[in-house]
Amino acid sequence: MPALLPSKPPSLTRASIVTPGDWTELDLDPSTRHRSIRNAVRRAAARSHNLAPDAIALIALLDRTSRQAADAGGFYCASLVIKGASGDRVAANVLLQMYPSLTASLLSVPPGVPVPSVGERCASLAEVIRDDPERYGSNVRVVPLALVGPSVRVQLENRGVIVQYIAPLADGTADIVMTFSCACPPYTRLMTQLFDAMAQSLELHYDRVVHR
């Protein structure tokens, strides 16, 4: 009887997240993003006339956000423009990136030794993050995402809030990193609640069914 070849790990085809209707999905393509953002701001100003006086500043803000997202290797970014305490416009953002997994080495186990589960890999990653001096003061814990499974949640408050979710892919080679940010302290609590709700909509689409 011929030996069975190891099955090929499932491949990620796309990742998606649901954003509220007042968020703007940003074009990250350098050749089209300025025109796309300009058109999006014009449509928003037409719906809400109080945005019209700030249109040029909004275009510059979102254009800068889009450029920074692309430079950071992001494949998806969306923003919500809000009025800061001083009356200026600031943006709350969500950015999706994919990085080589920090826990990939845990999958290299001797024959007969069980491969760590996604939850166990997340627990190990959470410990690494807690011990990272650059993450000092962060709130780090493992939380389940409804459509994905275990993930590591990292929250840091410093002149606003950053909430990051790290979700390992099924094959263990990479992580989806979902970063929410809002640099407006008065909105910290409200935005944190919104970010956590949005994170629960993250869905990872594979080329076949994955059991996590």
Secondary structure, 3 states (H helix, E strand, C coil): CCCCCCCCCCCEEEEECCCCCCCEECCCCCCCHHHHHHHHHHHHHHHCHHHHHHHHHHHHHHHHHHHHHHHCCCCEEEEEEEECCCCCEEEEEEEEEEEECCCHHHHCCCCCCCCCCHHHHHHHHHHHHHCCHHHCCCEEEEEEECCCEEEEEEEEECCCEEEEEEEECCCCCEEEEEEEEECCHHHHHHHHHHHHHHHCCCEEEECCCCCC
